[in-house]
Amino acid sequence: MDEGTPLVSVIMSVHNGEQWLKEAIDSILRQTWPNWELWIVDDASDDSTWQILESYIRKPPDRISIIRQDPKQGLTKNLNMILPFAQGEFIARMDADDISEPDRLAKQVAFLRQNPSVDVVASFISLIDQKGQAIRTVWEDDRKTFTNDTIKAMLPSRNCIAHPSIMMRGKLLRTYCYNEAQTHSQDWDLWLRLANDGKIIEKIQAPLLLYRVHDSSITSTSNKKSAFRKKHEFYQRYLATAKPGPITTKVRKQYQLNRVKLFLSTIKRKLTS
């Protein structure tokens, strides 16, 4: 490929993803952007995930690379492990249960090339169920935030970016990496660090990813746990290594506010038990 079609490295980690893995990979194979590679880590799956992955590397196009982890390492470590291999000018995230629209990579590459000051571009998402049917509701925080200013205003209090919808400049991601202290919400931690350093994050105002909600998805699982407790632990891990800056100052305020909410929810639970 010439300089007019820069390489996009798509990175994915999967654990026991046999149910929707083919749909996810096929959505990358259908991309209109011609110059891409796909790196997939199988995180010690004990279903047919590895066999599915092997079936793809035996046939063209020769752009899919797979790595087997054993024992299980978790998403954060797996993504960091892939980064030295993913040499694209741009790096896109993908999950094993989601579907990228055919023009996703092309539109995100075009956006980053037309806006050289932008470091990360996400997109709106559309929610689908286990059968791939559209869910009528939308993620409100996703649709409210699409400019750098609106995204940065919301980030200290909650994540408003769908991780598998993003594409960012490869050199930047290889420099920052993911915080391995964050076994969950590693993307939120990354956005906060980037925003605190003045990096620009924007969204394409079109749904370029079908985001699947199901019983074992991160979104669904998160809703079943104490949101205040999870936020408390997240903020603690972020602040443990955070650099001083405007976003970190706002995160500290949110951390204190969340501590109060966590305390009150604990008291309420004790009173009603």
C-alpha positions in Angstrom: 0.0 0.0 0.0 1.2 3.5 -0.7 1.3 6.5 1.7 -2.3 7.3 0.7 -3.6 4.2 2.5 -1.9 4.0 5.9 -2.1 0.8 7.9 -4.7 0.4 10.5 -4.0 -2.2 13.3 -7.2 -3.6 14.8 -6.6 -5.1 18.2 -8.9 -7.5 20.1 -8.8 -9.8 23.1 -11.3 -12.6 23.5 -12.1 -15.2 26.2 -14.6 -17.9 25.5 -16.1 -15.8 22.7 -17.3 -18.6 20.3 -20.9 -17.3 20.2 -20.2 -14.0 18.3 -16.6 -14.1 17.4 -17.1 -14.9 13.7 -19.5 -12.0 13.4 -16.9 -9.7 14.9 -14.1 -10.9 12.6 -16.3 -10.9 9.5 -17.2 -7.3 10.1 -13.5 -6.4 9.9 -13.1 -8.5 6.8 -15.9 -6.5 5.2 -14.3 -3.1 5.8 -14.1 -0.8 2.8 -10.7 0.5 4.0 -8.2 -1.7 2.2 -5.1 -1.6 4.4 -5.7 -3.2 7.8 -4.3 -5.9 10.0 -6.1 -7.7 12.9 -4.3 -8.9 16.0 -6.3 -11.2 18.3 -5.3 -12.6 21.7 -7.2 -15.7 22.9 -7.1 -15.3 26.6 -7.0 -19.0 27.7 -10.4 -19.9 26.3 -11.8 -23.4 27.0 -14.5 -23.3 24.3 -14.0 -23.4 20.5 -12.6 -19.9 20.3 -9.1 -21.0 19.4 -10.4 -23.3 16.6 -12.4 -20.5 15.2 -9.3 -18.2 15.2 -7.2 -20.9 13.5 -9.8 -21.3 10.7 -9.2 -17.6 9.8 -5.4 -17.7 9.6 -5.6 -20.7 7.2 -7.3 -18.7 4.5 -6.8 -15.3 2.8 -6.4 -12.5 3.4 -3.2 -13.0 5.2 -3.8 -10.1 7.6 -5.0 -11.9 10.8 -2.5 -12.8 13.5 -3.5 -14.7 16.6 -1.8 -15.2 20.0 -2.7 -17.8 22.7 -2.4 -16.8 26.4 -2.4 -19.5 29.1 -3.0 -18.8 31.9 -5.6 -16.1 31.5 -4.2 -12.6 31.7 -7.2 -10.3 31.4 -8.1 -7.6 28.9 -5.7 -4.8 30.1 -2.5 -7.0 29.9 -3.5 -8.5 26.6 -4.0 -5.2 24.9 -0.6 -3.9 26.2 1.0 -7.2 25.0 -0.3 -6.6 21.4 0.9 -3.0 21.1 4.5 -3.7 20.1 3.2 -6.0 17.3 0.5 -3.6 16.1 2.6 -1.3 13.9 -0.2 0.6 12.1 -0.2 4.4 11.9 -3.6 4.1 13.5 -4.9 1.6 16.0 -8.5 0.6 16.3 -10.1 -1.3 19.1 -12.6 -4.1 18.6 -14.4 -6.6 20.9 -15.3 -10.1 20.1 -19.1 -9.6 20.5 -19.5 -6.4 18.6 -19.9 -5.6 14.9 -18.2 -2.8 13.0 -20.1 -1.1 10.2 -18.3 -1.7 6.8 -17.2 2.0 6.5 -16.1 2.4 10.1 -12.3 2.2 9.5 -12.5 4.4 6.3 -14.5 7.1 8.1 -12.2 7.2 11.1 -9.0 7.3 9.0 -10.5 10.1 7.0 -11.4 12.0 10.2 -7.9 11.7 11.7 -6.2 12.7 8.5 -8.5 15.7 8.0 -8.1 16.7 11.6 -4.3 16.3 12.5 -4.8 17.9 15.9 -7.2 15.1 17.0 -5.5 12.2 18.8 -8.5 9.9 19.4 -11.7 9.5 17.4 -14.6 7.4 18.6 -18.1 7.1 17.1 -21.6 6.9 18.3 -22.8 3.3 18.9 -26.0 1.4 18.3 -27.1 -1.1 20.8 -28.0 -4.7 19.8 -29.2 -7.7 21.7 -27.9 -11.2 21.8 -29.7 -12.0 18.5 -28.2 -9.0 16.8 -31.5 -7.1 16.9 -31.5 -3.4 17.4 -32.3 -2.1 20.9 -34.4 1.0 20.7 -32.9 2.8 23.6 -29.6 4.7 23.1 -26.7 5.3 25.5 -27.5 8.9 26.4 -24.0 9.8 27.5 -22.6 8.6 24.2 -24.9 10.9 22.2 -24.5 14.0 24.4 -20.7 14.1 24.0 -19.0 14.3 20.7 -16.7 17.4 20.8 -13.5 17.5 22.8 -15.0 20.0 25.2 -18.1 18.0 26.0 -16.2 14.8 26.3 -13.7 16.3 28.7 -16.4 17.9 30.7 -18.1 14.5 31.4 -15.0 12.2 31.7 -14.1 13.0 35.3 -17.6 11.8 36.5 -18.2 9.0 34.1 -17.0 7.3 30.9 -18.8 8.5 27.8 -16.8 6.7 25.1 -17.4 3.1 23.9 -13.9 1.5 23.9 -14.5 -0.7 20.9 -15.5 2.3 18.8 -12.2 4.1 19.0 -9.3 4.7 16.6 -6.3 6.6 17.8 -2.8 7.4 16.5 -0.7 4.4 17.0 2.4 6.1 18.3 0.4 7.8 21.0 -1.2 4.5 22.2 2.1 2.7 22.2 3.5 5.6 24.3 0.7 5.8 26.9 -0.4 2.1 27.0 -3.2 0.9 29.3 -2.9 1.1 33.1 -2.5 -2.5 34.2 -3.7 -1.6 37.7 -7.1 -1.2 36.1 -8.4 -4.6 35.4 -11.7 -3.0 34.4 -12.4 0.5 32.9 -8.8 0.5 31.6 -10.2 2.6 28.7 -11.7 5.3 31.0 -8.3 5.5 32.8 -6.6 6.1 29.4 -9.0 8.8 28.3 -8.5 10.6 31.6 -4.7 10.5 31.3 -4.9 11.7 27.7 -7.3 14.5 28.5 -5.2 15.6 31.5 -2.3 16.0 29.1 -4.3 18.1 26.7 -4.8 15.5 24.0 -7.8 15.9 21.8 -10.6 13.3 21.8 -13.6 13.6 19.5 -16.4 11.5 18.1 -17.9 11.0 14.6 -21.6 11.7 15.0 -22.8 8.5 13.4 -23.1 5.0 14.8 -20.1 3.0 13.3 -20.3 0.2 15.8 -23.1 -2.2 16.8 -22.5 -2.7 20.5 -23.9 -6.0 21.8 -25.5 -6.0 25.3 -25.9 -9.5 26.9 -25.7 -11.2 30.2 -21.9 -11.5 30.3 -21.0 -8.2 28.6 -19.0 -5.6 30.5 -22.0 -3.2 30.4 -24.5 -5.7 31.6 -22.2 -7.0 34.4 -21.4 -3.5 35.6 -25.0 -2.7 36.1 -25.4 -5.6 38.5 -22.6 -4.4 40.9 -22.4 -1.5 43.2 -21.6 1.4 40.9 -20.4 3.5 43.8 -17.9 0.8 45.0 -16.6 0.2 41.5 -16.1 4.0 41.0 -14.4 4.3 44.3 -11.9 1.6 43.4 -11.4 3.0 39.9 -10.7 6.5 41.2 -8.2 5.2 43.8 -6.2 3.4 41.1 -6.3 6.3 38.7 -5.2 8.8 41.4 -2.4 6.6 42.6 -0.3 7.4 39.5 -2.1 10.5 38.0 -0.1 13.5 37.0 -1.2 16.9 38.3 -3.5 18.7 35.9 -7.0 20.1 35.3 -8.6 16.7 34.7 -6.9 15.1 37.8 -8.2 18.0 39.9 -11.7 17.3 38.7 -11.3 13.6 39.3 -10.3 14.2 42.9 -13.5 16.2 43.5 -15.5 13.4 41.9 -13.7 10.9 44.1 -14.7 12.8 47.3 -18.3 13.1 46.1 -18.4 9.4 45.3 -17.1 8.6 48.7 -20.0 10.4 50.3 -22.4 8.5 48.0 -20.8 5.2 48.8 -21.1 5.9 52.6 -24.7 6.9 52.3 -25.6 3.9 50.2 -23.9 1.6 52.8 -25.9 3.2 55.6 -29.1 2.9 53.7 -28.5 -0.8 52.9 -27.8 -1.5 56.6 -31.0 0.4 57.7 -33.2 -1.6 55.2 -31.6 -5.0 55.9 
